[in-house]
Amino acid sequence: MPSDDTVRFVKSMFSKHYREAALRMPDRFSKREFGFMFFDRQGMVRHTGFPTRASLKKYLAEQVPAHAYYSCAYYEKPDAPTMLEKRWQGADLIFDLDADHVEGAQNLPFDKMLERVKTEVIRLIDDFLLGDFGFEPGELKIVFSGGRGYHVHISDPKVLKLSSHERREIVDYITGTDLDMDWVFPPTPFQIGRFREIPLSERKRGMPSKTEGGWRARIRMGIDGVLEELEELQEKEAVEYLKGTVAESKKEMGEKTLVGLYRDLFAGKAGTRGADRMRSENTFEVFSAKRHADAFVELVELRVKSRMKGETDEPVTSDIKRLIRLPSSLHGKTGFEVVPLKRDELDGFNPFSDAVPKAFGKREVGVRLEKPVEVRLRDRQFSLDAGLSNVPEFVAVFLACRRLATVESH
């Protein structure tokens, strides 16, 4: 915070929130470690525990942290000064997704960035956690982080004792790390059992099916998307598109091979072309040369897998002692509330209205901006010029925490 007046104002508003808000406590909170970072001092205060909701609420209202965290882990003695003394008992499975993990999101305006991240967290939840892993919606605790993303908590007893290595394997599955293309495109039935013994020039592959589930179904759907893209292009444009894909990966594929791949898929009469047969007959045997087939598999690995994979922060998920943001606390860089959500609430959730704390009122506050700012909060548009402006408390907190304005003496 750039001025004492700004710090005092933000702390007073945060304290008001903590006095008035009904804290949403994590399960078994007396077994959790808590940690805090502050506006006016460096470092983190951690290795603290709270036996009651009231004791935590009092601490938040009086100490007024900029950021409040609790452990994904359960401990016998959460306030012990060392991890060994705490005696680990288990940990929730946590998924963290923010703009740093979503390609292209970092450079978007803040509101568009949050929309993009929400799209990805919905895909993570629906396709992987509810879909492939089979968790029930009620087993997921979804939380808007108050900043640039979302967290998903799973406290089902069957995940609590998972090791860091086992949690990392879950991340590898979601992100498609080390996905084996020989498994995705399995050998045809008569070659199963001796596929590795058959010379490369004679190997035949099968097509993954949409009915198989998991990554095979996901790759199959992605193939349809790539075929549609290529189908809309003329041969020359399609080959350039394929060249671009290859160049990004530094793979080696000659233009003659790429031309052959395209013609195998799209030359001939509609309905009998390679792409049509691939879609209608679910067959991979549409290529006139093995190098064309291999190039297509490379294309799938380079283009399809990257589109169909999920995103999450691997260090957060694999860390069995991680601190994560406390629901109902406030984020010191936005002033937004860390909001718990159910799956059916996520689609319509708008942080710029739904995460603005109710304790922040309409009283006018003087703020000074170095440059013009456009922001929409609580369904009201604010177009502010550089210099001094009077804005409601909830706008002043947001601008101050985002370092877009300083607060004049009030």
N, C-alpha and C positions, 0 to 999 in steps of 0.2 A: 504494500500500500504506500503511495507516494507522500501522504501527509498525515500528521497526527489527527487532524479533524476527520479525515476519511476513515482512519482506523477506528476512532472512537465511535463514529456513526455506524459503521458496519458491525462492530462488536455489540453495540446497543441493540441493533435490529436482530442479530443472531440470538442474543440473550432473550429477547422478547419471544422469539420463536420457540426456544427451548422451555421457557416458562409456560407457554400457552399450548404447545403441541402435545398430542397424545403419542408418546413414543411407541413405535412398533418394534418390540424387542425380538432379537433372534431366539430360536429355540435354545433351551438349556443355557441361558446367558450367564449364569453364575459359574459355568465351566469354561467360559471363554476368556481369552486375554483381550484387553482393549489397548488401543494406542491413539495418540492425539498429536496433531501439529497445530501451531498457533500463528496468529497474525504478527505478533510482536516479539517473537523469540525464535531462535534457530533450533533445528533438530526435532526429533520425535520423542515424546514421552510415552513409554510403553511398559510392559510387564505390570499392568494394573488390572484389577478385577473388581467387580461390583456385585454384592450379594443381593441387591434389590433394585427394582426399577427406580424407586425414589432416589436412591443414592446416585445412580447414573444421571438422572434428570437434574439433580442438584449440582453435580459436577459440571455438566454441560452449560447450565444457566449461569454459573458463577465463574468458571474458568474460560468459557467461550472459545473453544478451539475453532480453527479455520477448517480442519478436517478431522473426522472421527472414524475410527476403524475398530473392527473386532476380528478375532481369529476364526478361520474356517475350522480350526482344530478345537477339540474338547480336551481339557486338562484336569487332572486331579487337583493341582494347585496352580491356577492360571496366573496368579500374581507373584509366583516365585521368580527370582531374578535370572535364573538360567533355564534353558530348555530342558536340560536333564532333570532338574528339580521339579519342573512343571508336571512331568509324567504324562506323556501323550496318551490319549485314550481312543482317538479316531478323528476323522476330519470329513466335513462335507466335501462333495465334489463340486468344484466351482469352475464356471466358464466365464471369461471376461472378453468382451468384444468392444473395441472403441475404434476411433478413426485411424489410429496407427496401424491397425490390422486389416483395413479395408482399402484395397487399391483405388487410388484416385480420390478418396474421401478427404484427405488432409488438406487439399487445396480448395475445397468448396467453402462457400459462406457457411457460417455456423449453423444456421437453420437447415440448410440443404445437407450439410455434413451429418447432422443427427437423423435426418430422414433416410439417408443412405445406410447408416449404421443400423437403423431399426429394420430396414429391409433384410440385411444380412443376419441379424439376430433372429428374426422370424424364420428364416431359412434354416439356421442352425437348430432351432427348436423343433420346427415341423418336420424337416427332412431327416434329421439325425437323432435328436433326443427322444422325440415322440415316435418318429418313424422307425429308423433302424434299431435303436436301442430299446424301444418299447416301453419307455416310462409313461406313466399316466399324467395328464395335465396337472392334477392335484399334487403330484410329487415334485413339481418344479416351483421354485420361488424366483420370480423374475424381478429384477430391480433396475430402475433407471439410476445410473451412477451419480446424477447431478452434474456431470461434466460432459464428456464426449462419447458416452456409450452406455452399455448395459451389462449386467451380471446375471447369470443364471445359477442358482444354488440347488443342489440335490442332496437331501439328507436321509435318503432311504437307507435303512440299516445295511443293505447288501453292498453299499459303496463306502461305508465309513472306514473300513480297515484296508482299503486299497493302498498299495505302496505308491511311491512316486513313479516307479517304473511302469506299473500297471496303468496309472493315470496318463502317463506319457503315451502309452500305446493307444489309449482312447483318442488322444489328440491326433496321433498319426493316422488313425482310421478316418477321422473327420476331415483332415486336410489331404487325404489321399497320399501321404508320404510313403514312398517305396511301393506304390501300387504296381503289381506284377501284370504286365500286359499279356503274358502267356496265360494267366488266370482269367483275365477279362475276355480274351479271345481264345477260348479253350480249343484243344485239338479236336478234330472231327472224331466221331465214335470209334471208327476202325483203327485210329492211330493212338487212342488213349492207352497208356501203359508203356508205349515205346516212342513217344513223341520226341524225346531227347535223342534217341538213337537214329531217327530219320534224318537224312541230309537236309540242310537248310533249304536247298532248292526244291525239295519235294514236300515240305511240310504244308499242311492245309489247316486252316483255322475255322472255328465256328464263330457265329455272331452271338454276342450277349443278348439276352431277351429281357423285355420289360417286365415279364412276370417273375423273374428270378429274385427280385428285391436287391437291396444293398447297392454296392458299387456297380455291379453288372447292369442292373436296371438304370442306374443313374447315367452310366456311360452310354447306354443304348439311347436314352432320351437326348443326351447331348449330341450323339451322332446325327439324329434327325435334324437338330438345329443347325449343325454345320452343313448338312446336305441342302437344307433350305437356303442358306446363305450363298453357297456355291452355285446353286441352280439359278439364282437371280442375276448372276454375272455372266458376261460373255467369256469365251475361253481365255482371251488375253488377260482380262481383268482377274479372272479366277487364278490364273497362274501367278500373276503378280501378288495376289493375296496370299497364296501358298508360299511364295518366295519370302514374303515378309514374315510369315510365321516361322519359317525355317531360319531366317536371319536372326530373329530374336533369340533363338535357342542355340545358335552356332552349330547346328547340325549340318551335315553335308548331303544335299540332294540336288541332282542335276536338273536343269530345266526340262530335258527330254523325259525324265522320269515323272515330273510334275504334269507335263502335258499328257503323258500316257495315263496317269491316274485320273485326270479330269475326263478324258475321252472314254475311259472304261466306265465311268460313272454316268456320263451325260450324252454320249453319242448314240444315235439310233432313234427309233420311234418311241414316243411316250408310252409308258406301260411296260416296255420290254428293256428299257435302259438299265444299266447296272444299279443306279440309285433306286429306281423303281422296284427292282427285284430285291435289293437289300432291304427296303422298307416292307414290301408286301410278303416276301418269302422268308424274311429274317435269315438271309444267307450272306456269307462273306465271299462266296465263290463267284465273284463278278469281275475279277481282275485278270487281264491277259498275261501278266508277267508278275513273278514274285516280287520284283523290286517295286512295282506299283502297290501291291498289297502291303508290303513293309512300310512304304511311304505313308499309306493311309493310317496304319497303326501308329506311326510316329506323329502324324497330324492329330490323331485322337489324344495321344499323351500330351502333346504340346498345347492344343487349343481346347479340347473338350474337358480334360481333367481340371484345368485351371478354372473353368467356368462352373463346374459342378461341385467342386470341393467346398467344404465349410470353412469358416474362419474362427479362430479363438486364440487367445494368448497362451502359448504352451507353458511358459514358466509359472503362470498363475494356476493353471489346472494341475500341474504336476507337483506343486509345492504343498505339502501336507501341513504346513505351519503358517500359511499365508494370512496376512491381515487384509481385510476387505471392507469397503465402506459400510458404515452403520445405517440401516434403514431409518428414515425420519430425521437423520442428521442433515446438515447443510454443507454444500460444496463451496470452499473458500474462493474458488476462481470464477464462480458464476452466481452464487447466492441461491441457486436452485436447491430444492429438496431432493434427497435420495429417496425415490418413491418406489415402494413395493407394488407389484402388478400381478394380476392373473393373466393367463394366456388370452382370454377373451377380452381383456381390457387393453392389450398391447397395440392392436391395430389402430385404434382411435386415439391413442395417447399422444398428447402434444406437450412437450416440456415447457414451451413458452406460455402456456396457460396452466397446465395441470401440475407443474413442478414449482410454480411461484408460490412461496409460503403464504398462507392465509393471514399470518400475523403481520405481514408487511402491508401497510394501509395506503390511503390516498393522500395523506398529509403532504403538502408541497415541501420539497427540499431543493436548495440551491446547489447546482453542480456546474463545474467548469469543464468544457470539452476543448481539446486541442484541435479536433477536426470534426466535421459533420458526421452524424450517426443516424442510421435508420434502424429501428427495432420495433417488433410487434410483440407486446406482452399483454396477457389477459385480454386478448382479442381487441386491443387498441393499438393503433399505429402511432409511433412517435417519430417525427422527423425533426431532428435537433441540429442547429447550426453550431459552428465553433463559437466558443465564448461561454457566457453565463446563461443558464436556463433554469427554470423551475420545473421540477418533475415530481410525480408521486414517489413515495418511499420505495415501492417495489421496483420502480425503474432506477432510482438512485442506487439501490443496492446492486442491481445487475451491472450497471455501468461502472460502479466503483470496483466490484470484484473482477470484472473483465478488464480493468485498467483503461477504460475508455474515458473516464472522467474522475475528477477529484471533487470532494464534497466541501462546500463552503461552510464556515462556522455556523452552527445552528443551535 
